[in-house]
């Protein structure tokens, strides 16, 4: 006979620990909102933490960060090494803000030194909200599971209407082409996504193409959310 979970005893210590976790989460949201709500339109950039400064994609991320900063966009990354560091470093050489949303991890992620605003998170889900809530675009560079996670997250949010439609730009076509082919051959073919969903993202190879894509998208609208879009995003 199964036990009723409600009949199981819970120690006061365990309950207190769980309760304090709620306050930790609240504190992360409050600090994130307070420090980011006033930043100019921003672009969230994702990419591998493991690539060294001598890698060609590191140089590309630097150029992207600088180009976006010069175009008037705050650059937001995960604040770590690799391509995140490169993008923050490039942004610091431009006139706009460089932001790092750092995560506390056991064996990885060291804060880079190129952040005008630096936030530190214990919880991935609070950090994810900050990446989306103030972003006018997503730029996704080559990366691993964490980068793929962020890409899937924003695609799902836009697809389901839980956030406003923004440019989702993937960089280095050769890196992503097999994934795109799989989207078509498996997801679309098996009706797990609609063919129109493939238009949610764009693939480019250069910083100039990214800036041009943002200019085109926001030619007749503001990068800041409209009142209707803010209502859609109220759940974030």
N, C-alpha and C positions, 0 to 999 in steps of 0.2 A: 504494500500500500504506500502510495506516494505521500510524502510529507507536504503539508501546506506551507509554502514559503513564508507566509505571514507569521507562522508559529515558531520560526527559527529565531533564536536569540541573537541580538546584535549588541556588541559591546559599545559602551559609551565612547571609548577611545576611537573605535572604527567610525562611529557615526560623526564624531567631532571632526575627524580627518576628512570625511566626505563633505561635510558642511563647509569646511574651510576651502575646499577645492572650488566650490561655487563662488566664493568671494575672490579667489585668485583669478578665475575666469572673468568676473565682472571688472576687476581692476585692470586686466589687460584690454578689455573693450573700452573702458573709460579713457585710459591713457592714449590708446590708439586714436579714438575719435577726437580727443582734445588736441593732439599734436598734428593730426593730418587734415582736419576739416578745413583749414585755411590755406593749404598749399595750392599753388596754381595747378592747372590741368596736368595730369601725370600719366606716365606710361610705365606699366609693370613689365620688367624684363626678367626672363627666366633662362637658365642654362646650367651646364655642368659646373660643379664646384671643384672638379678634379683636374681640369685642364690648366697647364702651366703657362706663364707669360710668354714662353717661346712658341706657343701653338698659334697657328694662323687664325683660329677662331677667337682666341683671346684678343688679338689685334682688331679683329672685326667687331667684337663686342665693345671695345674701347671706342672705336670710330662711331658705332651706333649711339652709345651713350653721349658722346660729344655732339653728334649731329642733332639728336633730340633736344639736348640742353640748349643748343644754339637756336633751335626752332621754337623755343619757349616752353618746353615740356619738362616738368619735374621727372627725374628718373628714379624709379623705385625698384629695388632688387631685394633678394633674400639676405643681403648684407654679408655673405660669406666670401670665400676665395673663388678662384677660377673665373668663369665668365661673369659672375656677379661682381667680383672685384673690378674686372675690366670695365664693365658698364658704369659702375660708380666712379671709377677713376676718370673715365672719359667725361662723365657729367660734371665732375669737379673742375674740369678745364673749361667748361662752358659757363654761361651766366645764370643758369637755372639751378634749382636745388637737387642734391643727391641724397636719396633716402635709403636706409637699410632696415628691413624688417627681419631682425636676427632671430634664430631659433636655438634654444638650448638642446644640444644633442650629446649623447654619451661619448662618441668617438670621432665626430666630424664637426665641421662648421666652426671656423674661427672668424671673428668679425674682421672685416677689412677696414683700412684706415681712411677711406674716402667717402665718409658720410657726413652730411650737414645735419641730418636728423637721423638718430639711431634709436630704434625701439627693440626691446628684447622680449621674446615670447617663450613661454613654456609649452603652450598648447598649439598644435598645428591648426586647429579649426579657427581659433581667434585670429591667427596670422592670416589665414586664407581670406577671411572677411575683409581685412585691411587691404589685401592685394586687389580685391574686386571693387570695394565700395567707392574708392576715389579714382579709379583708373579710367582714363579716356581711351586707352588701347592696351592690348597685350602684345608683347613681342616675345616669341618663343624661339630660343636658339637651341642647338644640339645639347642634349642632356640625358640623364638617366631616369629612374623611376620617379623621382621627385618632380622633374620637369614634365614628364608624361602625366603625372597626377594633376598638376596645375593646368595643363592643356585640356585634359578631359573635364576638369571642373568648370572652366569657363565656357567650353562648348556646351556642356549640359545646362548651365545656368541660362545662357542665351537661347538655346534651343527650346527650353521649357518656359521661357518668358519670366524667369525669376530675377533677371537683371536686364538692363537695357542692352540693345545691340551696340557693340563697339567693334572697331577693327581688331581682328585676331590675326596676327602676322607671324608666320613661321619663316625662319631664316635658314639658308643653306638647303637648297632644293634637293641636292643629292642625298642629304641625310634623311629626309622625310619621304622621298618618293615611294619607297616600298610600303610605308604605312598608308599613304594615300591610296595606293593600289589595293591594299587590303581592305580599306574602307569601302571601296567600290565592289571588289570581288566577293566580300563576305557580308559586311553590314548592310549595304544597299541591296545586294542580291538576295539576302535573306529577310529583308523588310524589317531589320532592327533599327534602321534609320531611314529617313526619306532622302531621295536623291537631292532634293533642295538643300538638305543640311550640309552638303559639301561646299555650298557657297558661303558658309559661316566663316571660313578662314581663307587667307590668301598667302601664297608662298613667294618670297623674294630672295635676293642674294646680296643686296647692297644697302648701305645706310640711306643713300639717296632715294631708293625705291620705297623705303619705309616712310621717310618724311613726305614724299609725294603722295603715298597712300593716305596718310593722315590729313594732308591738305585737301585732297579730293573728298574724303569722307566728311570733313567738317567745313567744306566750302560754304554751305548754306545753313549751318547750324552751329551752335556753341558746343565746345567740348565739355562744358559743365552740364549736368543733367537738367532737363526741363522739369517743371513742377509735376507733370504726369510721370516722367521717368523716376523722379524722386519717390513718388508714391509706389511705383513698381518695386523700387529698391528698398522700401521701408522695412522689409523683412531681413535685410542684411545687417 
